[in-house]
Amino acid sequence: MSTDQHEVEVIVKEGQGLFKPTNPTFAAVVCGDTMILGWRGTQHIADDINDISFSPCGNMAIRKHAKNVKIQGDMASRCSNDIVTHEETLIAECKKRRIKEIVTTG
């Protein structure tokens, strides 16, 4: 993922083990003062089924921002699970690296 202009470091990579068909791989990387949280896209029939639940919803984890930041219905719980599972690492890295921006994708 690194280029001549941007050095990227993987902080977390969660393959989901036994739950891989239903839970997308999660990764957190850092590039400069930006952390990127990403989930893999649709790859399995279970993904197609889960993708049908596309209702935008807020999430308790982002509290005051939930009014403006919406997550696809099915992904909300899976994103929350990954963020909570790796919360200590993500927060520690944000503090250590003085992260100014967090971008989510997937």
Secondary structure, DSSP 4 states (H G I P E B T S, - for coil): ---SS--EEEEEEE--GGGTTTS--EEEEEETTEEEEEE----SHHHHHHHT---EE--GGGGGGTTT--EEHHHHHHHHHHHHHTHHHHHHHHHHHT--EEEEE-
